[in-house]
Amino acid sequence: MSVKEKEKGPRWGMVADVDRCTGCKACVLACRSENNVPVVGEQEVNRGRILDWIHVDRFWKGEYPDVTAEFIPMLCQHCEKAPCESVCPVYASHHSHDGLNAQIYNRCVGTRFCANNCPYHVRVFNFFSPRWPQPLEQQLNPDVTARDTGVMEKCTFCVQRIRRAELDARLRGKPLRDGELRPACVQSCPTSALVFGDFHDPHSAVSKTARSPRAVRVLEDLGTEPRIVYLKADRRKEII
Amino acid sequence: MSFKAPDLSIKQIYDEVMTTVLGPRPKMATLLLMIILAAIVLHGVFQFFRQSFVGLGVTGLTMPVYWGIYIATFVFWIGVAHAGALISAILRITGAEWKSSITRIAEVITLFTLPAAASFPFIHMGRPGLFYYLIPYPNNRLIWPNFKSPLMWDFFAISTYFIGSVLFLYVTLIPDLGTARPNMKGWRKTLYTILSFGWRGTAEEWKRVKEAAALFSVLILPVVISVHTIVSWDFAMQLVPGWHSEVFGPYFFVGALYSGVAAVFTVMTLLKWRCGFKDLITPIHYDMLGRVFLALGLAWAYLFFNDFLPGYYSNEPDKMAYFRYLAFSHPYSVLFWLMFLTNFVLPIACLSFKGFRMSTVPMFLLSIGVNVGMYIERVLIVFCGTQVYNPLARNVTVYVPSFTEISIVAATFAGVTLGYMLFIRAFPILPIWELAETKIRQTVREIAGKKVYYFKSGE
C-alpha cells in the first residue's frame, strides 16, 4: 500500500473485483449520463475516437469449446505518481489535495502530451464539439460542465458527487460515512464488482477488500502507484 | 588541394554577389513558381483555420497516436534549422576559412525553418487560441505554467534559439547593408538605410561587428545543443518504450546537424545553378563541407545503432516490439529500410570518396536523399512509438495523416522556399565583407616549388 500515513483527509480509491464483473457495461452507461460524455457516432467510434471514461475490456480465455470471457473495467487509475501530471505544460492535469488526479478543462490547451504518457490509455480527446442526439440533451447533468473541442477529458471519480457529499457532511456536522458516497459506475454496478471509498480509513470497505491476496494493480511495475486495486479472477473455482 | 580564396578582386566579388539583388527582374517561370508557392501557403492557412473551428477531428489522429505528422514535421524543421548554427558558430570558432561562402546561406535557412517549426506546436494544439497559457505571464489567478513539462522547456529553448540566430544573422548582415546602401534605389534604398543602422565602416564599427560575431558564435553553441536535446526529451521523458531512450538527446542533436548540412548542400547547389556563384561556391567547398557531412553521417549511424542494439541484445520485449513494428510491418518497413539506405548506406559509401564529394550533381541528389531519410526517421519515431505501445491490449486504429494535415505540412515547405526566394531578391545571400576579408588575409608562399596558401589571423 502506498498510502502515506502522515497525510490527513480522505484518499479516495476503488476496488474492482474482476471475478464479479459480468461485463454488462451498466457502469459505462451510468458514467456517460452522469458526466455528460458526448456521443461521437458510429463512424468516429470505428476510427478509434470513442469517448468513454470507463470501458470494459473483454479477454477470451481458453480454446473453443472451453472458452470463458474475462471482463476488466478500465478507467483512470488516479495514479499517486501520475505520468500525465508532470508532462502537462499548463497544469491542466493536476493532483488535487485529496489525491484525485484532476483534469481542469478550461485550463487544457490540448497538447495531448498526457494521453501519450498514460500507459492505461484512459484519457480521451474531444476531436469535435460535443453533441448529443435529440432526446439525450434532455438528461444532461447540470452539475458537470460540457467539454469543448480540443480538450482532454477522463474519469474524475465523479468529483461533483464527492464535493457535494463533503459539503452535505459539513452542513450535517458529522463525518462522511463509508459507502455513503458512490460514483455513478459504482452505484450502477449490479454485482457490486466496484467498491469505492477512503483508503485512509482502515475500516472502510475498500481498505478491507484491498487486503485480499487476490489484489493487484495494473502495470504496477511502471511505478505509477495506481489508486485502483483489482481483485484478480480466482483460479481455484476452475479446479473445482 | 588546400583551400584558396576566389581569384576575384573585391569589386568583382561585390558585383557577383549583388547580381541576385540588383540583377534583371525575375523570369516569368520564377514568378509563376512564387505564385504557386504562395497559393500552397494560403491553402495551408485556410486549412489551419478550418481545423481550429471544426476541431482536430479533421486530422487522422486517433486513440493511441495523439501526436502525428505535425510533430514529426516540427522535429524535422528544428533539425534543418540547425544548419545555421553549425555553419556559422562551429565553423567560425574552429577558424575554417572556407566557411565565408556558406555562412549566410545556412543562417537564412535557420531564419525561415525555425518559424516553420515553431508554428507546429500551435497548429497541433487542441485550442491554439489559448497558446498564451504556456507563457509565464502575470495573471490574477497566480497560475504559472508547469516548469516540469518538457513542452515548457521547448517553448523557452526555441524562442531563445530563434532570437539568438536572428540577431546573429542580422549582426553579420549590417556591414553588407551599409556597403551596398549607396548603390540602391527605390524601396531597397529605404530598407537598407533603416537596417544598416547608420553603418559608416569605421574601425570602431568593424571591431564591434567582429566582436559581436565571435561572441554570438560561442554563446549560441549551448543553445543549439539544448534545443534539439529538449525536443528529443519531449519523447525520451515519456513512458512509451520506443521513445524512452537515453540516447535520444545526442541522437536527435546529431541527426539535426546531419539534416542541416544536407539542407545547406541542397540550397547552395541551387544557388550555384540559379544565381551563378561559380567562382564563389567551388568544388573545394563541397569537399570541405562533405567531410563534415561524412563525420555527421558516421556519428548518426553510431547513435542509430546504439538506440536499437542494446534492446536487441538483451531482447527487451517492449523495445523489440517497437523495432519489429518498424522494420518488418507493413507499411512502415518500406520506409524504415529506405531510411536505412539514404541515411546510412548511401552517404557513408559515397562520401568516403573525394571524387564524389567534389561533384555537384551527385552531392545535390545525396543531400536531398539524406533529408528525405531524416524526415522518414522523424515520421517513424513519432508515428510508431505510440502506435505499437499497447500494454493493455486495446483495439487500436492505425494512424494515417489526413488531407488537412498534409496541406498544412506542405504549406510550411512552400513557405520556407518562398521566404528564401524573397530573401535572395532583397539581401546579398553571400557575406561580401567576409569573402573580402578572407581575400585580404590570404598570403601565398612557395615551399619546395609549390604554392601554399595560408591566412594571416589578427586585425
Interface residues (C-beta under 8 A of the other chain):
Chain A: E44 N46 R47 G48 R49 I50 D57 F59 M74 P83 S86 V87 C88 P89 V90 Y91 R107 C108 V109 G110 T111 R112 F113 A115 N116 N117 P119 Y120 H121 V124 F125 N126 F127 F128 S129 D148 T149 G150 V151 M152 V218 L219 L222
Chain B: V54 G55 L56 G57 L61 T62 M63 P64 Y66 W67 P121 H124 M125 G126 R127 P128 L130 F131 Y133 L134 I143 W144 P145 N146 K148 S149 P150 L151 M152 F155 D234 M237 Q238 L239 V240 T386 Y389 N390 P391 L392 A393 R394 N395 V396 T397
